[in-house]
Amino acid sequence: MAAGKIEKKKGHFYFGGWDTAVLAEKFGTPLYVLSEDILRARCRAIREDFLDRFENTEAVYAGKASLPLALVRLIHSEGLGLDLVSGGELHAALAAGFPLSRTILHGNSKTRTELEAALDGGVGRIVVDSLSELETLEKIAEEKDKQAAILLRVSPGVDAHTHKYILTGHTGSKFGFPLLGHSLRDAVLRAMKSERIVLKGFHFHIGSQIFENTSHVRAVEIILSAMAEFRRDLGLITEELNMGGGFGVDFDPEGITPSIRSFTDPMMDALEEGCRKEGLPRPRVIIEPGRWIVSEAGITLYRVQAMKTIEGIVTYASVDGGMTDNPRPALYGAKYWAVAAEKMDEEATETVTLAGKCCESGDILIEDLKAPPLSRGDLVAVLNTGAYTYSMASNYNRTPRPAMVLVSPGRADVIVERQTNEDLLRGEKIPDHMKLD
Ligand SMILES: Cc1ncc(COP(=O)(O)O)c(C=O)c1O
């Protein structure tokens, strides 16, 4: 979220057309807030800067970033497809009435049940990740007398500049077929021979939160040379190339999130030029952004519960949420920014560490945050939390998950209810011999 976009009125932080203090009062904290306007603006940018400028292209939203049913609906209304990665996400797409023909199923470890659900439901493309998956899928398609339209996921062997936990396209990645060795060629040959498998093309996704475009462009060049080789050696011409997502967003309010064009234009140039050189038809191109669509559309509101200063070392402001609603800082050191939402006119004279409430020293949301003097009860808004927070949330320490509200000027709808302590006991049983008399 760029600094200019932080809106304040009368000392309060406004987001999505709402005074965040009013939202906190009305819905409680911790609270995920999603701005409908920002979400739609992001979808519109993808349409105008990519889909409308290049023929034969498609954009699918990577649901792993966040998948409440209302968001699935919004994505559909904006004309994007949906990238799914589990039976649970597929179920959510169905529950929201999303046409499965416009979905893509990913995953390096799909179960038989998930593959069956994909074939039964008519998922548009299954992205096959290994030879053993291809064999299983072929068997299932045979049993069901169906055909499976697939892409083969290739790990192009490029090291994108991002954290190793969100790096996916390097040699040695658990995802996709490496270009080293012959497993990709074996899969291509098997797919070509099969009456049940329709090989539509290839897929790559090199990682997440990537800022510069050189790794994406390099991946396009690498895939192209594999495509040219398959055409030369096997006579294979594929119709589709899925270039994944991974387009980064700036978490610093002073920073600027790169435009979608800064990634897709150079990739399209490289693809068109490479296809011309190799005499290949330019395939249909699909992109799969997740974070770029939803991250800046979300904030999380917390109330400070305790202040603690360890003289000369650190001042903690501990809030009523933390790694359970946003595990990314603890998981891979993700950096966030926050504002004191009711003290926007006060000078940031203090340096505080925003700590989560979990019984875990690593539950720190933000280190060294510049803030005005804080005290118990103050409202803090962590910015840029739309992606990989709710979808990665846990119930550690039996912490109920926050509610989520979708806001636009004049409207605020709860789209995910706050969990209750009772919700957390659902499904638990005490064996008869342990029951109290
Ligand atoms: C296959 C695939 N596509 C797309 C994405 C979306 O990535 P991002 O949210 O960084 O755009 C991911 C995320 O890991 C992914 O694994």
The ligand as an SDF file (V2000), in Angstrom:
LIG
                    3D

 16 16  0  0  0  0  0  0  0  0999 V2000
    1.0290  -22.9230   -8.9870 C   0  0  0  0  0  0  0  0  0  0  0  0
    0.8670  -21.5900   -8.3850 C   0  0  0  0  0  0  0  0  0  0  0  0
    0.2680  -20.6290   -9.1060 N   0  0  0  0  0  0  0  0  0  0  0  0
    0.0720  -19.4030   -8.5970 C   0  0  0  0  0  0  0  0  0  0  0  0
    0.4570  -19.0850   -7.3160 C   0  0  0  0  0  0  0  0  0  0  0  0
    0.1960  -17.7070   -6.7980 C   0  0  0  0  0  0  0  0  0  0  0  0
    1.3220  -17.0500   -6.3850 O   0  0  0  0  0  0  0  0  0  0  0  0
    1.2090  -15.5120   -5.9450 P   0  0  0  0  0  0  0  0  0  0  0  0
    0.1830  -15.4330   -4.8930 O   0  0  0  0  0  0  0  0  0  0  0  0
    2.5580  -15.1910   -5.4670 O   0  0  0  0  0  0  0  0  0  0  0  0
    0.8230  -14.7580   -7.1840 O   0  0  0  0  0  0  0  0  0  0  0  0
    1.1000  -20.0510   -6.5280 C   0  0  0  0  0  0  0  0  0  0  0  0
    1.5490  -19.7330   -5.1670 C   0  0  0  0  0  0  0  0  0  0  0  0
    2.3620  -20.3210   -4.5570 O   0  0  0  0  0  0  0  0  0  0  0  0
    1.3010  -21.3330   -7.0820 C   0  0  0  0  0  0  0  0  0  0  0  0
    1.8840  -22.3010   -6.3650 O   0  0  0  0  0  0  0  0  0  0  0  0
  1  2  1  0
  2  3  1  0
  2 15  2  0
  3  4  2  0
  4  5  1  0
  5  6  1  0
  5 12  2  0
  6  7  1  0
  7  8  1  0
  8  9  2  0
  8 10  1  0
  8 11  1  0
 12 13  1  0
 12 15  1  0
 13 14  2  0
 15 16  1  0
M  END
$$$$
